[in-house]
Amino acid sequence: MVTFRASVEAPQDDPVMDFTMCLLNSVTTAHILHLSTKSYSQHVALGKFYNEIGELVDAFVEAFQGKYGVLTKYPTTCALMPTADPLVYMDYLKTEVATLRVMQKFPQDSELQNEVDNIANLINSTIFLLRLK
């Protein structure tokens, strides 16, 4: 059985912290893409995404912390995804979520995976909306 530590001593080796930071950063990245697009449909799709993703990440982290303890030692610097193409960025997020959620040190509890499913659903629906021209 894998034991989870809520205090993160090595963020590069913690898929929960990587997952959390990637998605928290997606709020800012999606907002920047939302503000810089010249496409109305992208503007709307990205606005919906950044308005909803923060609450979904919050729900996952709070559920995780309720079960395993409070996450600490958040990184002080984080890189934003350097792309001007919203669809490329959403595909990146889709891959990151799919990869991190199955890593050995990521909790497989059904209630936490359900929260991840909600995040994956938002990413998938955003990809669909971005593909509409």
Contact map, one row per residue, 1 for C-alpha under 8 A:
1110000000000000000000000000000000000000000000000000000000000000000000000000000000000000000000000000000000000000000000000000000000000
1111000000000000000000000000000000000000000000000000000000000000000000000000000000000000000000000000000110000000000000000000000000000
1111100000000000000000000000000000000000000000000000000000000000000000000000000000000000000000000000000010000000000000000000000000000
0111110000000000000000000000000000000000000000000000000000000000000100000000000000000000000000000000000010100000000000000000000000000
0011111100000000000000000000000000000000000000000000000000000000000110000000000000000000000000000000000000000000000000000000000000000
0001111100000000000000000000000000000000000000000000000000000000100111110000000000000000000000000000000000000000000000000000000000000
0000111110000000000000000000000000000000000000000000000000000000000011111000000000000000000000000000000000000000000000000000000000000
0000111111100100100000000000000000000000000000000000000000000000000000111100000000000000000000000000000000000000000000000000000000000
0000001111100000000000000000000000000000000000000000000000000000000000001000000000000000000000000000000000000000000000000000000000000
0000000111111100000000000000000000000000000000000000000000000000000000000000000000000000000000000000000000000000000000000000000000000
0000000111111110110000000000000000000000000000000000000000000000000000000110000000000000000000000000000000000000000000000000000000000
0000000001111110010000000000000000000000000000000000000000000000000000000000000000000000000000000000000000000000000000000000000000000
0000000001111110000000000000000000000000000000000000000000000000000000000000000000000000000000000000000000000000000000000000000000000
0000000101111111110000000000000000000000000000000000000000000000000000000000000000000000000000000000000011000000000000000000000000000
0000000000111111111000000000000000000000000000000000000000000000000000000000000000000000000000000001101011000000000000000000000000000
0000000000000111111100000000000000000000000000000000000000000000000000000000000000000000000000000001000011000000000000000000000000000
0000000100100111111110000000000000000000000000000000000000000000000000100100000000000000000000000000000000000000000000000000000000000
0000000000110111111111000000000000000000000000000000000000000000000000000000000000000000000000000001000000000000000000000000000000000
0000000000000011111111100000000000000000000000000000000000000000000000000000000000000000000000011001100000000000000000000000000000000
0000000000000001111111110000000000000000000000000000000010001000000000000000000000000000000000000000000000000000000000000000000000000
0000000000000000111111111000000000000000000000000000000000000000000000000000010000000000000000000000000000000000000000000000000000000
0000000000000000011111111100000000000000000000000000000000000000000000000000000000000000000010000000000000000000000000000000000000000
0000000000000000001111111110000000000000000000000000110010000000000000000000000000000000000010000000000000000000000000000000000000000
0000000000000000000111111111000000000000000000000000010010000000000000000000000000000000000000000000000000000000000000000000000000000
0000000000000000000011111111100000000000000000000000000000000000000000000000010100000000000000000000000000000000000000000000000000000
0000000000000000000001111111110000000000000000000100100000000000000000000000000100000000000000000000000000000000000000000000000000000
0000000000000000000000111111111000000000000000001110110000000000000000000000000000000000000000000000000000000000000000000000000000000
0000000000000000000000011111111100000000000000000100000000000000000000000000000000000000000000000000000000000000000000000000000000000
0000000000000000000000001111111110000000000000000000000000000000000000000000000110000000000000000000000000000000000000000000000000000
0000000000000000000000000111111111000000000001101100000000000000000000000000000000000100000000000000000000000000000000000000000000000
0000000000000000000000000011111111100000000001100100000000000000000000000000000000000000000000000000000000000000000000000000000000000
0000000000000000000000000001111111110000000000000000000000000000000000000000000000000000000000000000000000000000000000000000000000000
0000000000000000000000000000111111111000001001000000000000000000000000000000000000011100000000000000000000000000000000000000000000000
0000000000000000000000000000011111111000011101100000000000000000000000000000000000000000000000000000000000000000000000000000000000000
0000000000000000000000000000001111111000001000000000000000000000000000000000000000000000000000000000000000000000000000000000000000000
0000000000000000000000000000000111111100000000000000000000000000000000000000000000000000000000000000000000000000000000000000000000000
0000000000000000000000000000000011111111011000000000000000000000000000000000000000000000000000000000000000000000000000000000000000000
0000000000000000000000000000000000011111011000000000000000000000000000000000000000000000000000000000000000000000000000000000000000000
0000000000000000000000000000000000001111111000000000000000000000000000000000000000000000000000000000000000000000000000000000000000000
0000000000000000000000000000000000001111111100000000000000000000000000000000000000000000000000000000000000000000000000000000000000000
0000000000000000000000000000000000000011111110000000000000000000000000000000000000000000000000000000000000000000000000000000000011011
0000000000000000000000000000000001001111111111000000000000000000000000000000000000000100000000000000000000000000000000000000000011000
0000000000000000000000000000000011101111111111100000000000000000000000000000000000000000000000000000000000000000000000000000000000000
0000000000000000000000000000000001000001111111110000000000000000000000000000000000000000000000000000000000000000000000000000000000000
0000000000000000000000000000000000000000111111111000000000000000000000000000000000000000000000000000000000000000000000000000010011000
0000000000000000000000000000011011000000011111111100000000000000000000000000000000000100000000000000000000000000000000000000010000000
0000000000000000000000000000011001000000001111111110000000000000000000000000000000000000000000000000000000000000000000000000000000000
0000000000000000000000000000000000000000000111111111000000000000000000000000000000000000000000000000000000000000000000000000000000000
0000000000000000000000000010010000000000000011111111100000000000000000000000000000000000000000000000000000000000000000000110010000000
0000000000000000000000000111011000000000000001111111110000000000000000000000000000000000000000000000000000000000000000000000000000000
0000000000000000000000000010000000000000000000111111111000000000000000000000000000000000000000000000000000000000000000000000000000000
0000000000000000000000000000000000000000000000011111111100000000000000000000000000000000000000000000000000000000000000000100000000000
0000000000000000000000100110000000000000000000001111111110000000000000000000000000000000000000000000000000000000000000100100000000000
0000000000000000000000110010000000000000000000000111111111000000000000000000000000000000000000000000000000000000000000000000000000000
0000000000000000000000000000000000000000000000000011111111100000000000000000000000000000000000000000000000000000000000000000000000000
0000000000000000000000000000000000000000000000000001111111110000000000000000000000000000000000000000000000000000001001100000000000000
0000000000000000000100110000000000000000000000000000111111111000000000000000000000000000000000000000000000000000000000100000000000000
0000000000000000000000000000000000000000000000000000011111111100000000000000000000000000000000000000000000000000000000000000000000000
0000000000000000000000000000000000000000000000000000001111111110000000000000000000000000000000000000000000000000001000000000000000000
0000000000000000000000000000000000000000000000000000000111111111000000000000000000000000000000000000000000000001001100000000000000000
0000000000000000000100000000000000000000000000000000000011111111100000000000000000000000000000000000000000000000000000000000000000000
0000000000000000000000000000000000000000000000000000000001111111110000000000000000000000000000000000000000000000000000000000000000000
0000000000000000000000000000000000000000000000000000000000111111111000000000000000000000000000000000000000000001000000000000000000000
0000000000000000000000000000000000000000000000000000000000011111111110000000000000000000000000000000000000000001000000000000000000000
0000010000000000000000000000000000000000000000000000000000001111111111100000000000000000000000000000000000000000000000000000000000000
0000000000000000000000000000000000000000000000000000000000000111111111000000000000000000000000000000000000000000000000000000000000000
0000000000000000000000000000000000000000000000000000000000000011111110000000000000000000000000000000000000000000000000000000000000000
0001110000000000000000000000000000000000000000000000000000000001111111000000000000000000000000000000000000000000000000000000000000000
0000111000000000000000000000000000000000000000000000000000000001111111100000000000000000000000000000000000000000000000000000000000000
0000011000000000000000000000000000000000000000000000000000000000110111110000000000000000000000000000000000000000000000000000000000000
0000011100000000100000000000000000000000000000000000000000000000100011111100000000000000000000000000000000000000000000000000000000000
0000011100000000000000000000000000000000000000000000000000000000000001111100000000000000000000000000000000000000000000000000000000000
0000001110000000000000000000000000000000000000000000000000000000000000111110000000000000000000000000000000000000000000000000000000000
0000000100100000100000000000000000000000000000000000000000000000000000111111000000000000000000000000000000000000000000000000000000000
0000000000100000000000000000000000000000000000000000000000000000000000001111110000000000000000000000000000000000000000000000000000000
0000000000000000000000000000000000000000000000000000000000000000000000000111110000000000000000000000000000000000000000000000000000000
0000000000000000000000000000000000000000000000000000000000000000000000000011111000000000000000000000000000000000000000000000000000000
0000000000000000000010001000000000000000000000000000000000000000000000000011111100000000000000000000000000000000000000000000000000000
0000000000000000000000000000000000000000000000000000000000000000000000000000111110000000000000000000000000000000000000000000000000000
0000000000000000000000001100100000000000000000000000000000000000000000000000011111000000000000000000000000000000000000000000000000000
0000000000000000000000000000100000000000000000000000000000000000000000000000001111100000100000000000000000000000000000000000000000000
0000000000000000000000000000000000000000000000000000000000000000000000000000000111110000000000000000000000000000000000000000000000000
0000000000000000000000000000000000000000000000000000000000000000000000000000000011111101100000000000000000000000000000000000000000000
0000000000000000000000000000000010000000000000000000000000000000000000000000000001111100000000000000000000000000000000000000000000000
0000000000000000000000000000000010000000000000000000000000000000000000000000000000111111100000000000000000000000000000000000000000000
0000000000000000000000000000010010000000010001000000000000000000000000000000000000111111110000000000000000000000000000000000000001000
0000000000000000000000000000000000000000000000000000000000000000000000000000000000001111111000000000000000000000000000000000001001100
0000000000000000000000000000000000000000000000000000000000000000000000000000000000101111111100000000000000000000000000000000000000000
0000000000000000000000000000000000000000000000000000000000000000000000000000000010101111111110000000000000000000000000000000000000000
0000000000000000000000000000000000000000000000000000000000000000000000000000000000000111111111000000000000000000000000000010011000000
0000000000000000000000000000000000000000000000000000000000000000000000000000000000000011111111100000000000000000000000000000001000000
0000000000000000000000000000000000000000000000000000000000000000000000000000000000000001111111110000000000000000000000000000000000000
0000000000000000000001100000000000000000000000000000000000000000000000000000000000000000111111111000000000000000000000000010000000000
0000000000000000000000000000000000000000000000000000000000000000000000000000000000000000011111111100000000000000000000010011000000000
0000000000000000000000000000000000000000000000000000000000000000000000000000000000000000001111111110000000000000000000000000000000000
0000000000000000001000000000000000000000000000000000000000000000000000000000000000000000000111111111000000000000000000000000000000000
0000000000000000001000000000000000000000000000000000000000000000000000000000000000000000000011111111100000000000000100010000000000000
0000000000000000000000000000000000000000000000000000000000000000000000000000000000000000000001111111110000000000000000000000000000000
0000000000000000000000000000000000000000000000000000000000000000000000000000000000000000000000111111111000000000000000000000000000000
0000000000000011011000000000000000000000000000000000000000000000000000000000000000000000000000011111111001000000000000000000000000000
0000000000000010001000000000000000000000000000000000000000000000000000000000000000000000000000001111111001110000100100000000000000000
0000000000000000000000000000000000000000000000000000000000000000000000000000000000000000000000000111111101010000000000000000000000000
0000000000000010000000000000000000000000000000000000000000000000000000000000000000000000000000000011111111000000000000000000000000000
0100000000000000000000000000000000000000000000000000000000000000000000000000000000000000000000000000011111100000000000000000000000000
0111000000000111000000000000000000000000000000000000000000000000000000000000000000000000000000000000001111100000000000000000000000000
0000000000000111000000000000000000000000000000000000000000000000000000000000000000000000000000000001111111110000000000000000000000000
0001000000000000000000000000000000000000000000000000000000000000000000000000000000000000000000000000100111111001100000000000000000000
0000000000000000000000000000000000000000000000000000000000000000000000000000000000000000000000000000110001111101100000000000000000000
0000000000000000000000000000000000000000000000000000000000000000000000000000000000000000000000000000000000111111100000000000000000000
0000000000000000000000000000000000000000000000000000000000000000000000000000000000000000000000000000000000011111110000000000000000000
0000000000000000000000000000000000000000000000000000000000000000000000000000000000000000000000000000000000001111111000000000000000000
0000000000000000000000000000000000000000000000000000000000010011000000000000000000000000000000000000000000111111111100000000000000000
0000000000000000000000000000000000000000000000000000000000000000000000000000000000000000000000000000100000111111111110000000000000000
0000000000000000000000000000000000000000000000000000000000000000000000000000000000000000000000000000000000000111111111000000000000000
0000000000000000000000000000000000000000000000000000000100110000000000000000000000000000000000000000000000000011111111100000000000000
0000000000000000000000000000000000000000000000000000000000010000000000000000000000000000000000001000100000000001111111110000000000000
0000000000000000000000000000000000000000000000000000000000000000000000000000000000000000000000000000000000000000111111111000000000000
0000000000000000000000000000000000000000000000000000000100000000000000000000000000000000000000000000000000000000011111111100000000000
0000000000000000000000000000000000000000000000000000100110000000000000000000000000000000000000000000000000000000001111111110000000000
0000000000000000000000000000000000000000000000000000000000000000000000000000000000000000000001001000000000000000000111111111000000000
0000000000000000000000000000000000000000000000000000000000000000000000000000000000000000000000000000000000000000000011111111100000000
0000000000000000000000000000000000000000000000001001100000000000000000000000000000000000000000000000000000000000000001111111110000000
0000000000000000000000000000000000000000000000001000000000000000000000000000000000000000010011000000000000000000000000111111111000000
0000000000000000000000000000000000000000000000000000000000000000000000000000000000000000000001000000000000000000000000011111111100000
0000000000000000000000000000000000000000000000000000000000000000000000000000000000000000000000000000000000000000000000001111111110000
0000000000000000000000000000000000000000000011001000000000000000000000000000000000000000010000000000000000000000000000000111111111000
0000000000000000000000000000000000000000000000000000000000000000000000000000000000000010011000000000000000000000000000000011111111100
0000000000000000000000000000000000000000000000000000000000000000000000000000000000000000000000000000000000000000000000000001111111110
0000000000000000000000000000000000000000110010000000000000000000000000000000000000000000000000000000000000000000000000000000111111110
0000000000000000000000000000000000000000110010000000000000000000000000000000000000000110000000000000000000000000000000000000011111111
0000000000000000000000000000000000000000000000000000000000000000000000000000000000000010000000000000000000000000000000000000001111111
0000000000000000000000000000000000000000100000000000000000000000000000000000000000000000000000000000000000000000000000000000000111111
0000000000000000000000000000000000000000100000000000000000000000000000000000000000000000000000000000000000000000000000000000000001111
